Amino acid sequence: MRLIFMGTPEFSVPVLEALVTAGHEVAAVYCQPPRPAGRGKKDRPAPVHARAMDLGLDVRHPTSLKDADQQAAFAALEADVAVVVAYGLILPQAVLEAPAHGCLNIHASLLPRWRGAAPIHRAIMAGDHETGICIMQMEAGLDTGPVLLREATEIGGEETTGQLHDRLSAMGARLIVEALARLDDLQPEPQPAKGVTYAAKIDKAEAVIDWTRPAVEVDRQIRGLSPFPGAWTLIEGERVKLLASRLADGQGSAGETLDDGLRVACGDGAVQITRVQRAGRAAQDVAEALRGRAVPKGTRLGE
């Protein structure tokens, strides 16, 4: 098929690669414009932009698709379908209707649960036991369109957003190739009105750990915000990101370390921290990190 691909972050890259490998003609790739990044704050192309250039594809990065000229340029590509995954711009109705088969979105949740910007983070933070991928026919509402294809997967008890992100990205790449191959036979299923939730964008203020909360909530927060933005706490005055954890035995004063290995008491129960990142340093497994800086039993975190 003749496709337009619309995506921006790393999550979208395997999808683009799968479409090319499957033999589809990618007429153009749309992504967000390059943004300042790194210490020099030089403009850096988005992951999809960089990969599309490697593949020799036409890359376009308008700041908006509301302009009539941009819409005309989009329609002039005469695509069979547009594949959209974490693109980052609202698609006006003229864009949604331009391809012969409209626009298909790859969404990383089991719709109608977790419509919106951060479905992977929110699923882990809410303690969901499963999530998945939906291939959805796009319409004007926020992730409200009928679902053509869906697949569920269990969320591991110690899985982080980063790990689940990679699994769902690969799943989405496989499902969209299947959906395009079966497009004429798939029956769109309207989303039920019951069970709708919204995955609001993560606010950095959510990242600070409140050790008075139950261990099960602290564990979900740590895993759900890993690797970005990273849940954090103060350890003897130093801000440290906690990137992986699991539930552990033990009780104590909230925020107190229960041993020399970063097992920490919460308001109810305890968590074992398994991976950390100190400011200006790479992420480390906790055993390695503690060799460089000990955190003795009885240390009070968050102060």
C-alpha positions in Angstrom: 0.0 0.0 0.0 1.0 3.6 -0.4 1.4 5.0 3.1 2.0 8.2 5.0 3.7 7.6 8.3 3.2 10.0 11.2 5.2 9.5 14.4 7.9 11.1 16.5 9.5 9.3 19.4 11.5 6.1 19.8 8.3 4.2 20.4 7.4 4.9 16.7 10.6 3.8 15.1 10.0 0.0 15.1 6.7 0.6 13.4 8.2 2.6 10.6 10.9 -0.1 10.1 8.2 -2.9 10.1 6.2 -1.1 7.4 9.2 -0.7 5.2 10.2 -4.3 5.7 6.7 -5.4 4.8 7.1 -3.8 1.4 4.8 -0.9 1.8 5.6 2.3 -0.1 6.1 5.2 2.4 5.3 8.3 0.5 6.3 10.6 3.3 7.1 10.6 7.0 5.6 13.3 9.2 7.2 14.0 12.6 7.8 16.8 15.1 10.4 19.4 14.2 13.9 19.1 15.6 14.2 20.4 19.1 17.1 21.8 21.1 18.8 19.0 23.1 22.0 18.1 24.9 24.4 20.4 26.7 24.9 22.6 23.6 21.1 22.9 23.1 21.5 22.4 19.4 18.5 21.3 17.3 18.3 17.5 17.3 16.0 15.6 15.0 13.4 13.3 16.6 14.1 9.5 16.5 11.6 9.0 13.7 13.2 11.8 11.7 16.7 10.4 12.1 15.6 6.8 11.1 13.5 8.0 8.1 16.6 9.9 6.8 18.6 6.7 7.2 16.0 4.9 5.1 16.0 7.6 2.4 12.4 8.7 3.0 10.8 12.1 2.5 10.6 13.7 5.9 8.2 16.6 6.7 7.9 18.3 10.1 5.3 21.1 10.0 4.5 22.9 13.3 0.8 22.6 12.5 -1.5 20.9 10.0 -4.3 23.5 10.3 -2.9 25.5 7.4 -4.7 24.9 4.1 -1.4 24.6 2.2 -0.2 21.9 4.5 -3.5 20.0 4.1 -3.3 20.3 0.4 0.3 19.0 0.4 -0.8 16.0 2.6 -3.8 15.2 0.3 -1.5 15.5 -2.8 0.4 12.4 -1.6 -2.7 10.4 -2.6 -2.0 7.8 0.1 -4.1 4.6 0.7 -3.8 5.1 4.4 -1.9 7.1 7.0 -0.4 5.2 10.0 -0.2 7.4 13.1 1.7 6.4 16.3 2.7 9.0 19.0 2.9 11.8 16.4 2.1 14.7 18.7 -0.1 17.0 16.6 -3.9 17.1 16.4 -5.1 16.0 12.9 -7.7 18.2 11.4 -10.7 16.6 9.8 -9.4 17.4 6.3 -6.2 15.4 7.1 -8.2 12.5 8.7 -10.2 12.1 5.5 -7.5 12.6 2.9 -6.1 9.0 2.6 -8.4 6.6 0.8 -8.8 4.4 4.0 -8.3 7.3 6.5 -5.8 7.3 9.3 -5.0 4.4 11.5 -3.6 5.0 15.0 -1.6 2.6 17.1 -2.5 3.2 20.7 -0.7 1.6 23.6 -3.6 0.6 25.8 -6.8 -1.5 25.7 -9.2 1.2 24.7 -11.3 2.8 26.1 -9.0 2.5 29.1 -6.2 5.1 29.1 -7.0 7.3 26.2 -4.5 10.2 25.9 -0.9 11.0 26.3 0.7 8.6 28.8 -1.1 5.2 28.7 1.9 3.1 29.5 2.9 5.2 32.6 -0.6 5.3 33.9 -1.3 1.6 33.5 1.7 0.7 35.7 1.0 3.5 38.2 -2.6 2.4 38.5 -1.6 -1.3 39.2 -3.2 -2.6 36.0 -2.6 -6.4 35.5 -2.8 -6.1 31.7 -2.5 -3.6 28.9 -2.1 -4.0 25.1 -2.2 -2.4 21.7 -5.3 -1.2 19.7 -5.3 -0.4 16.0 -7.9 2.3 15.8 -9.6 4.2 13.0 -9.0 7.8 13.9 -11.8 10.4 14.2 -11.9 13.9 15.6 -12.2 12.9 19.3 -9.2 12.0 21.6 -8.6 8.3 21.0 -12.4 7.7 20.6 -12.5 5.9 17.2 -13.6 2.4 16.5 -11.0 -0.4 17.0 -10.0 -2.6 14.1 -7.6 -4.9 16.0 -6.5 -5.4 19.6 -4.1 -7.6 21.5 -3.6 -7.8 25.3 -0.5 -8.6 27.3 0.2 -9.0 31.0 2.2 -6.4 32.9 5.0 -8.0 34.8 5.1 -7.6 38.6 8.5 -5.8 38.4 8.1 -4.3 34.9 9.0 -0.7 34.3 7.5 1.7 31.9 10.7 1.5 29.8 10.5 -2.3 29.5 6.8 -2.3 28.8 7.3 0.5 26.2 9.7 -1.6 24.2 7.4 -4.6 24.3 4.3 -2.6 23.2 6.3 -0.9 20.5 7.2 -4.3 19.0 3.6 -5.5 19.4 2.3 -2.4 17.7 4.7 -2.9 14.7 3.5 -6.4 14.3 -0.2 -5.6 14.6 -0.2 -2.7 12.1 1.4 -4.9 9.5 -1.3 -7.5 10.2 -4.1 -4.9 10.1 -3.0 -3.5 6.7 -2.8 -7.0 5.3 -6.4 -7.7 6.5 -7.8 -4.2 6.1 -10.7 -5.1 3.8 -11.8 -7.8 6.2 -11.5 -6.1 9.5 -14.8 -4.9 11.2 -14.5 -1.7 13.2 -15.8 -2.1 16.7 -17.1 1.1 18.4 -15.5 1.7 21.8 -17.9 1.0 24.8 -19.0 4.1 26.7 -18.2 2.2 30.0 -14.7 2.0 31.3 -13.3 5.2 29.8 -10.2 6.6 31.6 -7.8 9.3 30.5 -4.0 9.0 30.7 -3.0 12.6 31.5 0.5 13.7 30.6 3.0 13.0 33.4 3.7 16.1 35.5 7.2 16.2 37.0 5.7 17.1 40.3 4.4 13.5 40.4 8.0 12.2 40.6 8.8 13.0 44.2 8.3 10.0 46.5 6.1 10.3 49.5 7.3 7.5 51.8 4.2 7.7 54.0 2.2 6.1 51.1 1.7 2.3 51.1 4.6 0.3 49.6 2.4 -1.0 46.8 1.8 2.6 45.6 5.4 3.6 46.0 6.6 0.6 44.0 4.1 1.4 41.2 5.3 5.0 41.1 9.0 4.0 40.8 8.3 1.5 38.1 5.7 3.7 36.3 8.0 6.7 36.1 11.1 4.8 35.0 13.1 5.8 33.1 11.4 9.2 32.5 11.0 11.4 34.4 12.2 9.1 37.1 10.8 9.0 40.6 13.2 10.6 43.1 14.0 11.0 46.7 16.7 12.7 48.8 19.4 10.5 50.2 21.4 12.5 52.7 20.6 15.7 50.9 21.4 14.4 47.4 18.6 14.0 44.8 18.6 10.4 43.5 16.3 8.8 40.9 15.0 5.4 41.8 14.5 3.5 38.6 13.4 -0.1 39.6 12.0 -1.7 42.7 9.9 -4.6 44.0 7.8 -5.2 47.1 9.7 -6.4 50.1 9.1 -7.6 53.6 9.5 -5.4 56.6 8.0 -2.5 58.6 9.5 0.6 60.0 9.3 4.4 60.1 8.3 5.7 56.7 11.4 6.5 54.6 13.8 4.6 56.9 16.3 2.1 55.3 15.7 -1.4 56.9 19.2 -2.8 55.9 22.3 -1.7 54.1 20.9 -2.6 50.7 18.2 0.1 50.2 15.2 -1.8 51.5 13.0 1.1 52.5 10.0 1.2 54.9 6.9 2.9 53.6 3.6 3.9 55.3 2.6 0.2 55.0 5.2 -2.4 54.1 8.5 -1.9 52.3 10.1 -1.7 48.9 13.4 -3.0 47.7 15.2 -0.5 45.4 17.0 -2.4 42.7 18.3 0.4 40.3 19.2 4.0 40.9 20.7 7.0 39.2 22.6 9.7 40.9 22.8 13.3 39.5 25.2 13.5 36.6 25.8 9.7 36.5 24.6 6.7 34.6 22.0 4.4 36.0 23.3 1.6 38.1 22.1 -1.6 39.8 21.8 -0.9 43.5 24.6 -3.2 44.5 27.0 -1.4 42.2 25.8 2.0 43.3 26.2 1.2 47.0 29.8 0.2 46.5 30.5 3.8 45.5 28.4 5.3 48.2 27.0 3.3 51.2 23.5 4.0 52.6 23.6 2.4 56.0 20.6 0.9 57.8 18.6 3.5 59.6 19.2 6.3 57.0 16.1 8.5 56.5 15.3 9.1 52.9 13.5 12.2 51.7 15.3 14.5 54.1 
